[in-house]
Amino acid sequence: MRKQFSGAFGLALLLAMVGGAQAAQRKPAGTVTRQEISIKGLQRSWILYIPRNLSPNAPLLLMFHGSGGDGLSTREVTGYRFDMLADQYKFVVAYPDGYETTWNDCRKASPQPARVKNIDDESFIEAIINKTVTEYRIDRKRVFAAGHSNGGQLTYRLAMERPQEFAGIAAISASIPTPDNLACMPSGVPIPAMVINGTADPINPFAGGMVRIGPSTLGNVTSTRATAEYFAKINGDTGAPTTVKLPHNDPRDPTSVERTTWQTQGKPPVVMYAIHEGGHVVPNPGFQYPEVLGRQTKDLDAPAAIWDFFSKLAPRP
């Protein structure tokens, strides 16, 4: 079911889905169901992907859409890569639907409906986890959160306020709000984190500053580097980070990707992907975003990088 799209990003995402037929031909073979639950009188929903031959104590990955999207469209615009990875590595994927296609994140200045109405997304997410753990015997100590854009901002909120629920987080096209724009109460609890941002993102500024969606502003965010360093400091990753450049796959592709890692022995790691000349997209080989969102690198498969990062993490205490 499609929901109403709003803003420049919502329009771009709608355009992207129109061209999604090629990606749809590569759908994986697991079970897809639509789940619903009532949270404080509000009916909430999500798409759940279960791979074949799932064993007990499998991990759970929650993937949050950007504003203007929903769970169904997120499967499409990520090229069904998370589902395919779930088939290969045997984990469950949940794609929640935001309130009026938005999430209640940490940006104080956000005009989006979920933020304005202070929707209780955290209770909704906790209900998804509890229901999935009960029905599919998921390993509660290996629950992961990832998100794009507004969904990435929600992921930061979960990392700050509910770190005990997650073994790791990953955010794409999103940076932590500046102190004057921060509506959350950070716990200061360590959590493994990955940040994937493009230097030419037309919505979320790589170097920090005002987030803009068309004529709307959503307040200032810190730089991508400062966002990664925020988690590195909390995690106790005190050593100097290491940076490597990823192999360049197509000489016609003007983008390039650098991976910077903060990793102190015995401490939760932090990884930052800087996509030079990259836009406001989830890079993946199964779907091409519209040009209005910026360039899409061919040097990084973001879903694969995210799961590789998550799969190597220890279960949360």
PASEBA-1860 file (N, C-alpha, C; in nm, 3 decimals):
! residues 317
1> MRKQFSGA> 0.084/-0.119/0.000/0.000/0.000/0.000/0.087/0.125/0.000 ~ 0.061/0.219/-0.087/0.136/0.343/-0.094/0.072/0.448/-0.003 ~ 0.156/0.531/0.057/0.107/0.639/0.142/0.137/0.771/0.074 ~ 0.085/0.878/0.131/0.104/1.010/0.073/0.249/1.054/0.086 ~ 0.303/1.111/-0.021/0.440/1.160/-0.021/0.438/1.311/-0.010 ~ 0.537/1.365/0.062/0.545/1.509/0.080/0.689/1.554/0.071 ~ 0.710/1.678/0.025/0.843/1.735/0.020/0.922/1.688/-0.101 ~ 1.038/1.751/-0.120/1.121/1.719/-0.235/1.169/1.575/-0.229
9> FGLALLLA> 1.207/1.529/-0.109/1.255/1.392/-0.100/1.144/1.292/-0.127 ~ 1.023/1.321/-0.075/0.912/1.231/-0.101/0.882/1.220/-0.249 ~ 0.887/1.333/-0.320/0.865/1.331/-0.464/0.973/1.251/-0.534 ~ 1.098/1.271/-0.493/1.208/1.198/-0.555/1.196/1.048/-0.531 ~ 1.155/1.012/-0.410/1.138/0.872/-0.379/1.025/0.811/-0.461 ~ 0.918/0.885/-0.480/0.808/0.837/-0.563/0.855/0.814/-0.705 ~ 0.934/0.908/-0.759/0.990/0.891/-0.893/1.079/0.767/-0.899 ~ 1.154/0.746/-0.792/1.241/0.630/-0.788/1.162/0.501/-0.794
17> MVGGAQAA> 1.048/0.497/-0.723/0.969/0.375/-0.721/0.904/0.347/-0.855 ~ 0.876/0.451/-0.931/0.820/0.431/-1.064/0.917/0.352/-1.150 ~ 1.046/0.376/-1.130/1.147/0.305/-1.207/1.195/0.179/-1.140 ~ 1.120/0.126/-1.044/1.167/0.014/-0.967/1.136/-0.123/-1.022 ~ 1.080/-0.131/-1.143/1.041/-0.260/-1.196/1.160/-0.354/-1.215 ~ 1.274/-0.300/-1.259/1.390/-0.386/-1.279/1.436/-0.448/-1.148 ~ 1.437/-0.366/-1.040/1.474/-0.421/-0.911/1.374/-0.526/-0.866 ~ 1.245/-0.505/-0.897/1.141/-0.598/-0.853/1.159/-0.736/-0.912
25> QRKPAGTV> 1.228/-0.748/-1.026/1.250/-0.878/-1.086/1.348/-0.962/-1.005 ~ 1.419/-0.900/-0.912/1.520/-0.972/-0.835/1.476/-0.993/-0.691 ~ 1.347/-1.004/-0.670/1.297/-1.024/-0.535/1.345/-1.159/-0.480 ~ 1.384/-1.162/-0.352/1.424/-1.288/-0.289/1.304/-1.379/-0.264 ~ 1.332/-1.497/-0.210/1.229/-1.602/-0.207/1.175/-1.630/-0.068 ~ 1.205/-1.547/0.031/1.152/-1.569/0.165/1.006/-1.527/0.177 ~ 0.957/-1.524/0.300/0.818/-1.490/0.328/0.806/-1.343/0.367 ~ 0.713/-1.272/0.302/0.689/-1.131/0.331/0.549/-1.117/0.388
33> TRQEISIK> 0.538/-1.058/0.507/0.407/-1.036/0.567/0.395/-0.891/0.614 ~ 0.272/-0.845/0.620/0.245/-0.712/0.674/0.190/-0.731/0.814 ~ 0.254/-0.670/0.912/0.218/-0.683/1.052/0.155/-0.553/1.103 ~ 0.066/-0.564/1.199/0.004/-0.445/1.257/-0.008/-0.460/1.408 ~ -0.006/-0.346/1.476/-0.021/-0.346/1.620/-0.072/-0.209/1.663 ~ -0.148/-0.205/1.772/-0.199/-0.079/1.824/-0.107/-0.030/1.935 ~ -0.058/0.094/1.919/0.029/0.156/2.019/-0.038/0.282/2.070 ~ -0.084/0.278/2.194/-0.151/0.393/2.256/-0.265/0.446/2.170
41> GLQRSWIL> -0.343/0.350/2.116/-0.460/0.384/2.036/-0.433/0.415/1.891 ~ -0.306/0.409/1.850/-0.268/0.439/1.712/-0.226/0.310/1.643 ~ -0.287/0.281/1.528/-0.255/0.159/1.456/-0.124/0.179/1.380 ~ -0.027/0.092/1.407/0.104/0.099/1.343/0.128/-0.029/1.264 ~ 0.216/-0.021/1.164/0.237/-0.137/1.076/0.382/-0.147/1.034 ~ 0.418/-0.266/0.985/0.552/-0.289/0.931/0.551/-0.410/0.838 ~ 0.652/-0.415/0.753/0.674/-0.530/0.665/0.780/-0.618/0.730 ~ 0.755/-0.748/0.735/0.850/-0.841/0.795/0.896/-0.941/0.689
49> YIPRNLSP> 1.028/-0.955/0.677/1.086/-1.052/0.583/1.151/-1.165/0.662 ~ 1.105/-1.289/0.635/1.157/-1.408/0.700/1.221/-1.499/0.595 ~ 1.350/-1.523/0.601/1.413/-1.613/0.503/1.372/-1.757/0.527 ~ 1.390/-1.839/0.427/1.361/-1.982/0.442/1.461/-2.046/0.538 ~ 1.414/-2.151/0.606/1.500/-2.231/0.693/1.566/-2.147/0.803 ~ 1.488/-2.058/0.861/1.539/-1.974/0.969/1.553/-2.057/1.097 ~ 1.669/-2.047/1.160/1.695/-2.120/1.284/1.662/-2.033/1.404 ~ 1.637/-2.095/1.520/1.616/-2.016/1.642/1.739/-1.932/1.675
57> NAPLLLMF> 1.718/-1.823/1.750/1.825/-1.733/1.793/1.891/-1.660/1.676 ~ 1.815/-1.635/1.573/1.865/-1.556/1.461/1.863/-1.408/1.497 ~ 1.945/-1.325/1.430/1.942/-1.181/1.455/1.821/-1.115/1.390 ~ 1.794/-0.991/1.432/1.688/-0.908/1.375/1.747/-0.774/1.335 ~ 1.717/-0.731/1.213/1.758/-0.600/1.163/1.634/-0.517/1.133 ~ 1.624/-0.399/1.195/1.517/-0.305/1.163/1.573/-0.199/1.070 ~ 1.506/-0.178/0.955/1.550/-0.081/0.856/1.443/0.027/0.842 ~ 1.480/0.152/0.875/1.385/0.263/0.878/1.396/0.350/0.753
65> HGSGGDGL> 1.281/0.378/0.691/1.276/0.456/0.568/1.300/0.604/0.593 ~ 1.326/0.678/0.485/1.333/0.823/0.492/1.195/0.883/0.483 ~ 1.185/1.014/0.509/1.054/1.080/0.503/0.997/1.070/0.363 ~ 0.867/1.045/0.356/0.801/1.026/0.228/0.792/0.882/0.185 ~ 0.856/0.792/0.259/0.855/0.651/0.221/0.775/0.565/0.317 ~ 0.791/0.436/0.302/0.732/0.339/0.393/0.815/0.212/0.386 ~ 0.773/0.110/0.461/0.850/-0.013/0.464/0.860/-0.080/0.329 ~ 0.749/-0.081/0.256/0.748/-0.147/0.125/0.843/-0.079/0.027
73> STREVTGY> 0.838/0.054/0.023/0.925/0.125/-0.070/1.072/0.111/-0.033 ~ 1.100/0.096/0.096/1.239/0.079/0.140/1.298/-0.050/0.088 ~ 1.220/-0.156/0.085/1.268/-0.281/0.024/1.304/-0.257/-0.122 ~ 1.222/-0.180/-0.190/1.243/-0.156/-0.333/1.367/-0.072/-0.360 ~ 1.378/0.044/-0.290/1.487/0.136/-0.322/1.622/0.090/-0.269 ~ 1.623/-0.011/-0.182/1.750/-0.073/-0.143/1.778/-0.198/-0.227 ~ 1.702/-0.214/-0.335/1.728/-0.324/-0.429/1.704/-0.462/-0.371 ~ 1.624/-0.469/-0.264/1.598/-0.596/-0.195/1.726/-0.658/-0.141
81> RFDMLADQ> 1.829/-0.576/-0.124/1.958/-0.628/-0.081/1.952/-0.682/0.063 ~ 1.880/-0.615/0.151/1.873/-0.666/0.289/1.803/-0.801/0.293 ~ 1.701/-0.819/0.209/1.633/-0.948/0.202/1.727/-1.057/0.150 ~ 1.802/-1.024/0.047/1.896/-1.120/-0.010/2.005/-1.158/0.090 ~ 2.052/-1.059/0.165/2.150/-1.087/0.269/2.088/-1.172/0.379 ~ 1.961/-1.145/0.411/1.891/-1.227/0.510/1.881/-1.371/0.464 ~ 1.855/-1.392/0.334/1.852/-1.527/0.279/1.986/-1.597/0.298 ~ 2.092/-1.522/0.274/2.227/-1.580/0.278/2.275/-1.606/0.420
89> YKFVVAYP> 2.247/-1.510/0.510/2.304/-1.518/0.646/2.201/-1.548/0.754 ~ 2.077/-1.568/0.715/1.972/-1.616/0.804/1.944/-1.522/0.922 ~ 1.893/-1.404/0.887/1.843/-1.313/0.988/1.709/-1.258/0.940 ~ 1.635/-1.195/1.029/1.503/-1.139/0.999/1.517/-0.990/0.976 ~ 1.439/-0.937/0.881/1.439/-0.794/0.854/1.299/-0.738/0.876 ~ 1.291/-0.630/0.952/1.166/-0.557/0.971/1.179/-0.420/0.908 ~ 1.077/-0.381/0.831/1.073/-0.250/0.764/0.952/-0.174/0.819 ~ 0.967/-0.100/0.928/0.852/-0.030/0.988/0.802/0.085/0.901
97> DGYETTWN> 0.674/0.117/0.918/0.612/0.231/0.852/0.603/0.348/0.951 ~ 0.654/0.464/0.911/0.647/0.581/0.996/0.507/0.641/0.999 ~ 0.485/0.730/1.096/0.357/0.801/1.107/0.349/0.907/0.997 ~ 0.250/0.894/0.908/0.237/0.984/0.794/0.370/0.996/0.719 ~ 0.435/0.882/0.704/0.562/0.862/0.631/0.679/0.934/0.695 ~ 0.671/0.965/0.824/0.781/1.033/0.893/0.808/0.968/1.029 ~ 0.924/1.004/1.087/0.963/0.953/1.218/0.986/1.068/1.316 ~ 0.965/1.038/1.442/0.990/1.134/1.549/1.136/1.122/1.592
105> DCRKASPQ> 1.222/1.202/1.529/1.364/1.191/1.557/1.408/1.299/1.655 ~ 1.540/1.321/1.665/1.596/1.411/1.767/1.604/1.557/1.724 ~ 1.559/1.590/1.603/1.573/1.727/1.554/1.460/1.815/1.607 ~ 1.494/1.903/1.696/1.396/1.990/1.761/1.319/2.075/1.659 ~ 1.387/2.117/1.552/1.326/2.208/1.454/1.250/2.137/1.343 ~ 1.243/2.005/1.348/1.177/1.932/1.240/1.028/1.962/1.235 ~ 0.974/1.996/1.116/0.831/2.021/1.102/0.752/1.897/1.061 ~ 0.817/1.781/1.060/0.751/1.661/1.011/0.645/1.612/1.109
113> PARVKNID> 0.536/1.552/1.059/0.421/1.518/1.144/0.454/1.436/1.267 ~ 0.540/1.334/1.253/0.570/1.248/1.368/0.639/1.326/1.479 ~ 0.724/1.422/1.439/0.794/1.505/1.538/0.698/1.606/1.601 ~ 0.619/1.673/1.518/0.527/1.776/1.567/0.426/1.716/1.665 ~ 0.377/1.596/1.636/0.278/1.532/1.722/0.340/1.444/1.830 ~ 0.474/1.442/1.833/0.548/1.366/1.934/0.501/1.220/1.940 ~ 0.496/1.157/1.824/0.452/1.018/1.813/0.551/0.927/1.887 ~ 0.497/0.832/1.959/0.582/0.742/2.039/0.637/0.630/1.951
121> DESFIEAI> 0.737/0.663/1.871/0.799/0.563/1.784/0.880/0.461/1.863 ~ 0.935/0.502/1.976/1.018/0.410/2.053/0.936/0.293/2.108 ~ 0.815/0.321/2.155/0.729/0.211/2.202/0.687/0.121/2.086 ~ 0.664/0.182/1.970/0.632/0.105/1.850/0.746/0.010/1.815 ~ 0.868/0.059/1.816/0.984/-0.023/1.781/1.004/-0.133/1.884 ~ 0.987/-0.100/2.010/0.999/-0.201/2.115/0.894/-0.311/2.097 ~ 0.774/-0.273/2.053/0.669/-0.372/2.030/0.704/-0.463/1.913 ~ 0.765/-0.406/1.807/0.810/-0.490/1.695/0.912/-0.592/1.743
129> INKTVTEY> 1.007/-0.546/1.822/1.111/-0.636/1.872/1.048/-0.747/1.957 ~ 0.963/-0.709/2.051/0.902/-0.808/2.140/0.820/-0.911/2.064 ~ 0.743/-0.865/1.967/0.658/-0.956/1.890/0.742/-1.052/1.805 ~ 0.848/-0.998/1.744/0.933/-1.082/1.660/1.014/-1.181/1.741 ~ 1.061/-1.137/1.858/1.133/-1.229/1.948/1.043/-1.344/1.989 ~ 0.919/-1.314/2.023/0.825/-1.416/2.069/0.787/-1.513/1.958 ~ 0.755/-1.460/1.840/0.703/-1.544/1.733/0.810/-1.621/1.657 ~ 0.931/-1.565/1.651/1.037/-1.629/1.570/1.161/-1.663/1.651
137> RIDRKRVF> 1.150/-1.653/1.783/1.260/-1.687/1.875/1.390/-1.617/1.833 ~ 1.379/-1.488/1.811/1.493/-1.405/1.775/1.585/-1.389/1.896 ~ 1.715/-1.374/1.870/1.813/-1.347/1.974/1.803/-1.199/2.012 ~ 1.748/-1.169/2.127/1.727/-1.030/2.169/1.859/-0.954/2.184 ~ 1.968/-1.024/2.202/2.098/-0.958/2.216/2.164/-0.927/2.082 ~ 2.097/-0.966/1.974/2.150/-0.935/1.840/2.041/-0.867/1.755 ~ 1.993/-0.756/1.808/1.896/-0.672/1.737/1.970/-0.548/1.690 ~ 1.954/-0.513/1.561/2.027/-0.403/1.500/1.930/-0.303/1.438
145> AAGHSNGG> 1.972/-0.177/1.434/1.889/-0.072/1.374/1.969/0.000/1.267 ~ 1.903/0.021/1.151/1.963/0.097/1.041/1.855/0.186/0.981 ~ 1.897/0.297/0.920/1.797/0.385/0.860/1.859/0.483/0.764 ~ 1.774/0.534/0.674/1.816/0.632/0.574/1.746/0.765/0.599 ~ 1.822/0.875/0.597/1.766/1.009/0.607/1.688/1.025/0.738 ~ 1.559/1.054/0.734/1.478/1.064/0.855/1.487/0.934/0.936 ~ 1.496/0.821/0.867/1.514/0.693/0.935/1.650/0.682/1.001 ~ 1.753/0.743/0.939/1.884/0.748/1.002/1.882/0.834/1.127
153> QLTYRLAM> 1.807/0.944/1.121/1.792/1.029/1.239/1.722/0.954/1.352 ~ 1.623/0.874/1.318/1.557/0.792/1.419/1.655/0.693/1.480 ~ 1.742/0.638/1.396/1.843/0.544/1.445/1.933/0.610/1.548 ~ 1.972/0.736/1.524/2.051/0.809/1.623/1.974/0.824/1.754 ~ 1.845/0.850/1.744/1.764/0.862/1.866/1.767/0.732/1.945 ~ 1.752/0.620/1.876/1.756/0.491/1.944/1.892/0.467/2.008 ~ 2.000/0.506/1.938/2.134/0.488/1.993/2.155/0.572/2.119 ~ 2.094/0.690/2.121/2.110/0.780/2.236/2.021/0.740/2.353
161> ERPQEFAG> 1.895/0.705/2.323/1.798/0.686/2.430/1.765/0.540/2.461 ~ 1.789/0.449/2.366/1.759/0.307/2.388/1.878/0.218/2.350 ~ 2.000/0.252/2.388/2.116/0.171/2.345/2.111/0.029/2.400 ~ 2.041/0.008/2.510/2.034/-0.126/2.568/1.955/-0.222/2.482 ~ 1.880/-0.171/2.385/1.798/-0.256/2.299/1.873/-0.308/2.177 ~ 1.989/-0.246/2.145/2.052/-0.274/2.015/2.199/-0.311/2.029 ~ 2.241/-0.406/1.945/2.381/-0.447/1.942/2.464/-0.359/1.851 ~ 2.399/-0.275/1.770/2.470/-0.184/1.681/2.371/-0.106/1.597
169> IAAISASI> 2.417/0.010/1.544/2.332/0.093/1.459/2.409/0.138/1.336 ~ 2.336/0.174/1.231/2.395/0.229/1.109/2.301/0.334/1.053 ~ 2.355/0.450/1.017/2.274/0.559/0.963/2.331/0.604/0.829 ~ 2.242/0.629/0.734/2.280/0.672/0.599/2.215/0.807/0.572 ~ 2.291/0.900/0.514/2.240/1.033/0.479/2.181/1.103/0.601 ~ 2.251/1.096/0.713/2.203/1.158/0.837/2.321/1.189/0.927 ~ 2.310/1.301/1.000/2.411/1.341/1.097/2.342/1.385/1.226 ~ 2.412/1.376/1.337/2.354/1.410/1.467/2.321/1.559/1.473
177> PTPDNLAC> 2.206/1.596/1.527/2.171/1.738/1.540/2.271/1.814/1.629 ~ 2.289/1.941/1.601/2.371/2.026/1.687/2.301/2.042/1.822 ~ 2.375/2.080/1.928/2.315/2.089/2.062/2.190/2.176/2.067 ~ 2.186/2.286/1.990/2.068/2.373/1.993/1.947/2.311/1.923 ~ 1.970/2.205/1.844/1.864/2.139/1.768/1.834/2.000/1.821 ~ 1.895/1.963/1.932/1.884/1.828/1.986/1.769/1.817/2.085 ~ 1.672/1.730/2.052/1.555/1.713/2.138/1.562/1.586/2.222 ~ 1.669/1.508/2.208/1.681/1.381/2.280/1.766/1.398/2.405
185> MPSGVPIP> 1.760/1.295/2.489/1.838/1.291/2.612/1.942/1.179/2.599 ~ 2.063/1.210/2.553/2.165/1.106/2.533/2.201/1.037/2.664 ~ 2.208/0.904/2.659/2.240/0.826/2.777/2.390/0.817/2.801 ~ 2.469/0.836/2.696/2.613/0.822/2.708/2.660/0.679/2.713 ~ 2.572/0.584/2.684/2.606/0.441/2.686/2.672/0.404/2.553 ~ 2.784/0.332/2.554/2.852/0.294/2.430/2.765/0.207/2.340 ~ 2.783/0.222/2.209/2.714/0.139/2.111/2.791/0.140/1.980 ~ 2.814/0.026/1.917/2.881/0.025/1.786/2.798/0.103/1.685
193> AMVINGTA> 2.866/0.182/1.600/2.794/0.269/1.508/2.864/0.278/1.374 ~ 2.783/0.290/1.268/2.831/0.314/1.133/2.758/0.435/1.076 ~ 2.832/0.523/1.008/2.777/0.642/0.945/2.816/0.639/0.798 ~ 2.718/0.655/0.707/2.743/0.655/0.563/2.682/0.782/0.504 ~ 2.767/0.877/0.463/2.718/1.004/0.411/2.791/1.045/0.284 ~ 2.720/1.117/0.198/2.777/1.169/0.075/2.821/1.313/0.090 ~ 2.935/1.348/0.031/2.985/1.485/0.044/2.904/1.586/-0.037 ~ 2.827/1.538/-0.135/2.745/1.627/-0.218/2.596/1.603/-0.193
201> DPINPFAG> 2.563/1.562/-0.072/2.423/1.538/-0.035/2.347/1.671/-0.042 ~ 2.237/1.678/-0.121/2.164/1.804/-0.133/2.069/1.832/-0.017 ~ 2.055/1.738/0.075/1.962/1.754/0.187/2.035/1.760/0.320 ~ 2.116/1.660/0.349/2.191/1.653/0.474/2.336/1.694/0.447 ~ 2.378/1.813/0.492/2.511/1.864/0.456/2.624/1.783/0.522 ~ 2.715/1.732/0.441/2.823/1.647/0.488/2.909/1.719/0.593 ~ 2.935/1.846/0.570/3.021/1.924/0.659/2.944/1.987/0.775 ~ 2.817/1.957/0.788/2.733/2.015/0.892/2.660/2.138/0.843
209> GMVRIGPS> 2.556/2.177/0.915/2.477/2.293/0.877/2.329/2.260/0.871 ~ 2.255/2.343/0.798/2.110/2.332/0.794/2.063/2.220/0.701 ~ 1.974/2.135/0.751/1.910/2.032/0.670/1.791/2.095/0.600 ~ 1.781/2.073/0.469/1.673/2.133/0.391/1.608/2.029/0.302 ~ 1.475/2.030/0.301/1.397/1.949/0.208/1.306/2.045/0.133 ~ 1.347/2.082/0.013/1.273/2.183/-0.061/1.273/2.313/0.017 ~ 1.154/2.374/0.040/1.147/2.500/0.115/1.153/2.480/0.266 ~ 1.146/2.356/0.312/1.142/2.329/0.456/1.282/2.315/0.514
217> TLGNVTST> 1.301/2.364/0.636/1.425/2.345/0.708/1.399/2.262/0.832 ~ 1.500/2.181/0.870/1.483/2.089/0.982/1.590/2.110/1.089 ~ 1.652/2.227/1.088/1.753/2.258/1.189/1.891/2.211/1.150 ~ 1.989/2.253/1.229/2.129/2.224/1.200/2.171/2.087/1.251 ~ 2.267/2.029/1.179/2.330/1.904/1.222/2.481/1.924/1.226 ~ 2.549/1.838/1.300/2.694/1.841/1.305/2.749/1.782/1.175 ~ 2.879/1.790/1.157/2.941/1.730/1.040/2.940/1.578/1.049 ~ 2.963/1.514/0.938/2.970/1.368/0.936/3.083/1.319/1.025
225> RATAEYFA> 3.197/1.385/1.016/3.312/1.347/1.098/3.279/1.364/1.247 ~ 3.218/1.475/1.283/3.183/1.499/1.423/3.082/1.396/1.473 ~ 2.993/1.354/1.385/2.895/1.251/1.422/2.965/1.120/1.457 ~ 3.059/1.078/1.372/3.134/0.955/1.399/3.218/0.970/1.525 ~ 3.280/1.087/1.542/3.363/1.110/1.660/3.282/1.114/1.789 ~ 3.156/1.154/1.779/3.067/1.152/1.895/3.056/1.010/1.951 ~ 3.032/0.914/1.862/3.021/0.775/1.906/3.156/0.719/1.948 ~ 3.264/0.757/1.877/3.397/0.709/1.913/3.434/0.752/2.055
233> KINGDTGA> 3.399/0.876/2.090/3.429/0.926/2.225/3.351/0.849/2.330 ~ 3.221/0.831/2.306/3.137/0.757/2.401/3.189/0.614/2.417 ~ 3.233/0.555/2.307/3.274/0.414/2.307/3.413/0.394/2.365 ~ 3.488/0.501/2.386/3.623/0.487/2.438/3.726/0.449/2.334 ~ 3.694/0.480/2.207/3.789/0.453/2.098/3.888/0.569/2.092 ~ 3.990/0.562/2.175/4.081/0.675/2.195/4.197/0.679/2.096 ~ 4.223/0.571/2.028/4.334/0.568/1.933/4.302/0.645/1.806 ~ 4.407/0.674/1.729/4.388/0.744/1.602/4.313/0.654/1.505
241> PTTVKLPH> 4.215/0.709/1.430/4.141/0.628/1.333/4.228/0.593/1.213 ~ 4.189/0.489/1.143/4.257/0.449/1.019/4.163/0.471/0.902 ~ 4.217/0.518/0.790/4.136/0.547/0.671/4.192/0.472/0.551 ~ 4.102/0.407/0.478/4.140/0.338/0.354/4.045/0.380/0.243 ~ 4.094/0.384/0.123/4.011/0.415/0.007/3.965/0.285/-0.057 ~ 3.836/0.276/-0.083/3.782/0.155/-0.143/3.821/0.146/-0.290 ~ 3.830/0.025/-0.345/3.861/0.010/-0.488/3.759/0.083/-0.574 ~ 3.808/0.143/-0.683/3.720/0.216/-0.775/3.677/0.121/-0.886
249> NDPRDPTS> 3.546/0.099/-0.897/3.494/-0.005/-0.984/3.463/0.039/-1.126 ~ 3.442/0.168/-1.148/3.402/0.216/-1.281/3.471/0.348/-1.308 ~ 3.561/0.354/-1.408/3.633/0.480/-1.436/3.541/0.594/-1.477 ~ 3.419/0.563/-1.519/3.323/0.667/-1.557/3.249/0.724/-1.437 ~ 3.263/0.660/-1.322/3.196/0.702/-1.199/3.280/0.810/-1.131 ~ 3.228/0.934/-1.116/3.306/1.041/-1.055/3.316/1.033/-0.903 ~ 3.246/0.939/-0.843/3.250/0.927/-0.697/3.368/0.840/-0.652 ~ 3.401/0.851/-0.526/3.499/0.763/-0.462/3.459/0.748/-0.316
257> VERTTWQT> 3.508/0.644/-0.251/3.465/0.614/-0.115/3.585/0.590/-0.025 ~ 3.584/0.654/0.092/3.684/0.630/0.195/3.616/0.577/0.320 ~ 3.679/0.478/0.381/3.627/0.419/0.505/3.723/0.453/0.619 ~ 3.671/0.517/0.722/3.750/0.551/0.840/3.698/0.472/0.958 ~ 3.789/0.408/1.033/3.751/0.320/1.143/3.817/0.364/1.272 ~ 3.735/0.377/1.375/3.783/0.398/1.511/3.767/0.266/1.585 ~ 3.877/0.206/1.630/3.869/0.076/1.694/3.980/0.061/1.797 ~ 3.942/0.068/1.922/4.033/0.042/2.032/4.001/-0.096/2.087
265> QGKPPVVM> 4.103/-0.175/2.113/4.081/-0.312/2.156/3.986/-0.319/2.275 ~ 3.884/-0.403/2.262/3.788/-0.422/2.369/3.678/-0.318/2.375 ~ 3.679/-0.222/2.281/3.578/-0.117/2.278/3.489/-0.131/2.154 ~ 3.365/-0.083/2.160/3.277/-0.090/2.042/3.334/-0.006/1.927 ~ 3.333/-0.059/1.805/3.390/0.013/1.692/3.296/0.118/1.634 ~ 3.356/0.212/1.561/3.281/0.311/1.484/3.341/0.315/1.344 ~ 3.254/0.312/1.243/3.298/0.316/1.104/3.226/0.429/1.031 ~ 3.302/0.507/0.956/3.245/0.616/0.876/3.281/0.596/0.730
273> YAIHEGGH> 3.181/0.594/0.643/3.203/0.593/0.499/3.177/0.733/0.446 ~ 3.279/0.794/0.388/3.265/0.923/0.320/3.258/0.897/0.171 ~ 3.142/0.925/0.112/3.123/0.902/-0.032/3.146/1.035/-0.103 ~ 3.263/1.052/-0.157/3.298/1.178/-0.223/3.216/1.195/-0.350 ~ 3.149/1.310/-0.359/3.056/1.344/-0.468/2.928/1.262/-0.463 ~ 2.904/1.192/-0.352/2.783/1.111/-0.337/2.666/1.192/-0.286 ~ 2.543/1.146/-0.315/2.422/1.218/-0.281/2.345/1.158/-0.166 ~ 2.215/1.184/-0.167/2.124/1.146/-0.058/2.058/1.012/-0.093
281> VVPNPGFQ> 2.138/0.907/-0.098/2.091/0.777/-0.146/2.149/0.666/-0.061 ~ 2.090/0.546/-0.075/2.147/0.424/-0.018/2.217/0.351/-0.132 ~ 2.349/0.360/-0.145/2.417/0.297/-0.258/2.396/0.146/-0.257 ~ 2.351/0.093/-0.368/2.334/-0.051/-0.381/2.326/-0.086/-0.529 ~ 2.361/-0.209/-0.566/2.364/-0.246/-0.707/2.229/-0.282/-0.766 ~ 2.124/-0.286/-0.684/1.995/-0.333/-0.732/1.894/-0.226/-0.766 ~ 1.931/-0.099/-0.744/1.835/0.009/-0.769/1.910/0.138/-0.797 ~ 1.859/0.215/-0.893/1.919/0.344/-0.927/1.826/0.456/-0.885
289> YPEVLGRQ> 1.872/0.541/-0.794/1.794/0.656/-0.748/1.789/0.764/-0.857 ~ 1.691/0.852/-0.852/1.683/0.962/-0.950/1.794/1.064/-0.925 ~ 1.833/1.135/-1.030/1.946/1.227/-1.023/1.922/1.341/-0.926 ~ 1.796/1.377/-0.899/1.767/1.489/-0.811/1.824/1.467/-0.670 ~ 1.848/1.343/-0.632/1.902/1.313/-0.501/2.055/1.307/-0.500 ~ 2.116/1.329/-0.615/2.261/1.327/-0.620/2.316/1.196/-0.675 ~ 2.448/1.191/-0.683/2.514/1.075/-0.744/2.508/0.952/-0.652 ~ 2.505/0.836/-0.717/2.503/0.708/-0.647/2.630/0.632/-0.683
297> TKDLDAPA> 2.718/0.615/-0.586/2.846/0.550/-0.613/2.829/0.403/-0.646 ~ 2.922/0.352/-0.726/2.928/0.210/-0.757/3.036/0.140/-0.677 ~ 3.100/0.216/-0.587/3.211/0.161/-0.510/3.169/0.106/-0.375 ~ 3.041/0.121/-0.340/2.993/0.074/-0.210/2.855/0.015/-0.222 ~ 2.838/-0.107/-0.172/2.707/-0.169/-0.154/2.672/-0.149/-0.007 ~ 2.594/-0.045/0.022/2.569/-0.006/0.161/2.502/-0.118/0.243 ~ 2.396/-0.183/0.193/2.338/-0.290/0.274/2.438/-0.400/0.309 ~ 2.523/-0.437/0.212/2.623/-0.541/0.238/2.725/-0.494/0.342
305> AIWDFFSK> 2.767/-0.366/0.332/2.862/-0.312/0.429/2.801/-0.306/0.569 ~ 2.673/-0.269/0.575/2.606/-0.262/0.704/2.597/-0.400/0.768 ~ 2.553/-0.499/0.690/2.541/-0.631/0.750/2.678/-0.690/0.785 ~ 2.779/-0.665/0.704/2.913/-0.713/0.737/2.958/-0.655/0.871 ~ 2.929/-0.526/0.892/2.963/-0.460/1.019/2.885/-0.523/1.134 ~ 2.755/-0.538/1.119/2.671/-0.594/1.224/2.711/-0.739/1.257 ~ 2.738/-0.817/1.154/2.763/-0.960/1.174/2.888/-0.988/1.257 ~ 2.980/-0.892/1.260/3.105/-0.913/1.332/3.101/-0.859/1.475
313> LAPRP> 2.989/-0.799/1.514/2.977/-0.741/1.647/2.939/-0.847/1.750 ~ 2.989/-0.829/1.870/2.950/-0.918/1.979/2.806/-0.889/2.019 ~ 2.732/-0.988/2.067/2.597/-0.961/2.120/2.606/-0.859/2.231 ~ 2.503/-0.777/2.244/2.506/-0.677/2.350/2.502/-0.748/2.486 ~ 2.559/-0.685/2.587/2.562/-0.746/2.720/2.423/-0.774/2.774
END
